[in-house]
């Protein structure tokens, strides 16, 4: 697994909710990996392909994040 570092600066109290969302996604990812290794690998490959395509299309940071 790769570690991701995130810096978020905001005046709104959203960091806790965002952190919970990221933790939920990580938990779901772990459940998928444990349940079905192929599905996990497929999801990772789709993510990397979409990211590479977004870079190739020179999408901005916001669009890449949404992608």
N, C-alpha and C positions, 0 to 999 in steps of 0.2 A: 504494500500500500504506500501511496505517496502522501507526504504531509503537505498540507496547505496552510499558509499563513495569511491572515486577513487583518487589515487595519481599517477600522471604520470610525470616522469622526462625524458626529452628528449632535445636534442640540435636542433631538427628539429621543425619547426613551424606547428606541426600537431595537437596540443591540441585543437585549435579552431574547426578544421574539425571534430575531434573525438567527441567533446562536442556537435556539431550540429547533428552528427549521433545519439548519445545517446538521445538527445532531440527529434529527429524525431521518434526514436523507442518508446519513452515514449508517444509521441502524438498519434502514430498509436495504441499503446496499449490502450490508453484512448478512442480512437474512437471505437475500437473493443468492449471494455467494455460497452460503451454507446449503441452501435448498437445491440450487441448480447451477453448477459451475459454468455450464455452457451459456446460460442466460446472462450470468454475470459478465463473462468474456464478451459476449455479443454487445451488451450495453456499453462496455468500455470501448469496444471497437467503433461503435456508432458515435460515441462521444468524441473520440479522437478524429474520426473522419469529418464530423460536422465542424469541429474546431479548425482543422486544417483547411476545409473549404471556406470557412469564414475568413481566415487569414488570407487565403488566396484571393478572395473577393474584396479584400481590404476593408472589411467591416470595421466600424468604430468599436471602441471598448464596450459601450453600452449594448450594442447589438451582439457582440461576441458573448457578453455575460448572459444575455437572454437566450442566446442559442445554446 
